[in-house]
Amino acid sequence: MSTQPKEESLSPDDRDFVTALASGLDVILAFDSDNPRMTLSEVAAKTGMNRARARRFLLTLHALGYVRKQNRQFELAPKALQLGYAYLSANNYRSVIQQHLEDITQTLGESSSLGVLDGNEVMYVARSSAPHRLMAITLSIGTRLPAVATSMGRVLMAYLPEDEREALLEKTELKAYTEHTITDRQALRECLADVRRQGYCIVDQELDSGLRSLAVPAFDANGKLLGAINISTNAARIDMQTLTDKFLPLLLEKTRQIQMQVT
């Protein structure tokens, strides 16, 4: 397994940092499932901008076709999908992984997903859904969940360079989503060390009561981390021994095949 070089990252006060571009993206990302349509004032409040600044960005995005305006409300236009499709097209390994996710679902009858780390969240970039629904929210491509409370998120955090992992831990709020959630920072550090050592992670009802999930890292042929692949299931239906004895070997075999196929 190769070690990836650390990426350089600009700070907002760097001379090469384009504040206008960052603000425009903030406006786009302000729209979500809870806020599909917003007024100018609502966009300004959600992004922390003043009304004049938010108005300029909204009107520019409207002129470019990324935002639609209906009366006093703004919403994302279909053209905004191109931003997500650009990522998916640039990462053509996704089609290979998608087939393996579907194989997992067909074999086990459980949902399987590929997630990547984005800040302190894990973002779903591929998914094969089983008929049964496990969470109150609908999980789909683009869904974001807190990395610290999910099996995929913990796998991805465990494989970060130590300084990046520690910085992420320090700035992330450890919220109790259920009575089982790890909220002690040192306990979470030890959990991540175990994940890195054993090569997989099980999260048992820490994000949502009844939700039990297993995740492993997925690498390409050069040892680059592509993301984490998980199997999510209902704790009342699948016990821990089944996860480790039946689900884990299949998941490891699938990631071995992915590593052979993705260069």
N, C-alpha and C positions, 0 to 999 in steps of 0.2 A: 504494500500500500504506500503510495507516494504522498509526501507532504506538500500541500499546495502553498505557493508563495502568498504572503499576506498582501491584500489589495490596499493601495493607497486610497485614502478617503479625505476629501476636502472638508474643512469646517466652514460654517456659514460666513465667517469673517475673512476667509481667504479671498485674495484678489481675483482668483479664477472662478469663484463660486457665483453662478448666475442666479441671483435672487428672484428675478422675474419668472424664470423657468420653474424654479421650486414653488413659487406661489401659485403659478398656473396649475401645476400638478396637484397642489393642495386643494384647489377649488374642484378639480375633477374628482379627487378621492373623497371629497366631502359628501358626495352623493352615494348612498348605500341603500340597503333594503329597508332600513328604518326611515330614511330621508330621500325617497326617490324624486320628490319635487320640493323645491324650496324657493322662498322669496329672496330678494337681494339681502334683506336684513338677516334672514336666517343663515344664508351662506356666509355673510360677514361674521356673524356670531360664532358659527361653527369653525371657521378658519382663523379667527382672531384678528381679522383685518378690519379696517374702517370701511364704511360703506362705499366711499369713492374708489378705493383700491379694488374692492371686491367687484364693483360695477365694471371697472375697466377690464378685468380678467374675464368676467362673464360675457361681456359684449365681444371681446376678442375671440373667445372660444365659440361664441355664437356665429361670428363671421367666418370662422374656419370650419364650421359644421359639426363641432363636437358637442354643442349644447343647443337645446331648443328652448324657445320662450313662448309661453302661453299666458296671456294677460300679465299678471304680476309674478308668475311662477316660472322657474327654470327647471329643466331636467336634462339628463344626458341624451344625446342623439345616438342613433345606431352607429355612426362613424366612430364613436368612442370604443367600440368593440375592436377596431383595428389595432389599438394599443395592446390589448391582450393577445390578439392573434399574432402580432409581431413576435411576442415572446415565445408562443407555442411553435411558430414556424421556425424560429431560430434554434429551438431545441428539439430537433427531429427524433431524438431518442424516445420522446413521449409515446409515439405510436408503438414502439417495441414494448415499452412498459405497460401500456394500456392492454395489450393482449395478455400479458402475464397477470394483470389484475383481474381480468375477466376469467382467466383460467382458475384463479384462486376462488373467485365467487362461485364458479360452476362446481368446483371440487368440494368446497366446504359449506356453501350456502350462506356465506357471510360477506359483508361489504369489505372492500379493500381499496386503499388510496395511496397516492404518492403526494408527499408534501415537501415543501422547501421552506427554509427559514427566511423571514423577512422582518428584520428588526426583532421585536420580542414576540412575534406571532409566527405560527406555522400556517402557510397558505397552501390550499389544495390545488394541485395543478393537473391531476388525473384521478379518475375515480371509477370504480365499478360497484354499483349499488345492488344490494340484496333486496328482496321484496319487503322485508320487515324494516320498520323505521326505529332507530335507536335513540334519537335525540328529539327534543322539542323543535329545534331548528332543522331546516333541510340542508344537508351537506351536499355541496356541489363544487365544481371547479370555480376557484376564486374565493371560496369560503375561508375565513381567517379565524383561528382559535388561539388562545394563549399558549405559547410554547411550553411554559413551565408546568402546565397541568395536563399535557397530552403526551402520548407515547412517541409520536413522531417528533414533536418539539423537543423532547428530552434527548432523543437520539441525536438530533441535529445539533443541539447545544453541547452534548458530550463530545462531539467530534470537532468542535471549534478549537482553535489555538487557546491555550490556557488564559492568556491575558484578555482575549475577546470574550471568552466564556465568563470570566470573573466580572468584566465590565458590564456585560448583559445582566448578570445576576444582581449586581448592585443597583442597577437602575430600574429593575422590574419589580412591580408591586406583587407581593405574594398574597394573593387573595384566596380566601376559603370558599371554594365553589360548592363543596359538600363537606360533611364532617370528616371525610377521609383525606382531604387535600393537604399536601405537605406545605406548611406555611413558614417553617423554620429554615432560614437560609443555609445554615450549616448542614442540616439534614438533607437539603436539596443538593448541596455540593457532594455529599457522600453518595447520594443516589446517582448523580451523573457520573461519578467515578466508577460505580458499579456497572452502569450501562456501558461505559467505554471498555471496561475490562471484560465483560461477558459478551458484548456485541449485540445485545438486544435490550428492549425495555418493555415492561408490562406496567400499565397504569390501571389500577382497579378502583373505579368509581370515584375518581378524584375531580373530574370535570363535571360529571353528571351522574346522579344516582342510577345504578343499574348498568352503566356503560363500562365495559371492560375492553381494553385494547392492547395489542401487541405490535411492536414496530422494530424494524431492523434497518441498518443503513444500506443504501444501494450505490455501488461504485461502477464507473466505466472501466474499460480494459486498461486504462492508464492509472487507475487508482484515484481518479477524481470523484469526489462525493457528488452524486446526482441529486440526492434527496433521501428521504426515508419512506419506506413502504410499511403500511400497517394492515392489520385485520381488526375490525371492531365488531364487538358482539355484545349480547346481553348476559350479564353476570348470572342471572337465574337459569340461563339455558346452557352456558358453557363454563365449566369449572376451571380452576387454575391448572390442574394437571393436564387437562385436555389441551390447553393453550401451549404448554411446554412440550408435551409428548407428541401431539399431532399437528398443531398449527405451526409451531416454530420450525420443525424440520422442512415443511413445505415452503415456508417463507424464505428460509435460508437457501433452499434449492432454487427458488425463483430468482433470488438476487444473484446467485452464482451464474445462472443462465444469462441474466441481464448483463453481467460483467463480461461474459464471453461475446455477447452480441453487439454491445455499444462501444464504439471506439472514440 
